[in-house]
Amino acid sequence: MAKKLDISTDTYKNYENYKTFPDVIIVKKIIKLSNVDFDDIIFLPSEYAESENN
């Protein structure tokens, strides 16, 4: 996926590990490549979602 987004593998891993977050241009590419709606993309750590439910 990193290659398709034209970013480094390390950058993509940082997105996955919530260390950094993609800018709008990358988000648009992710939406197009993943065939998902913007509303379905959430860049919050899973712990955040869990803490909101408690």
Summary of the structure (lengths in Angstrom):
residues: 54
radius of gyration: 12.2
end to end distance: 33.6
largest distance: 38.3
contacts: 101
relative contact order: 0.14
helix: 63%
strand: 0%
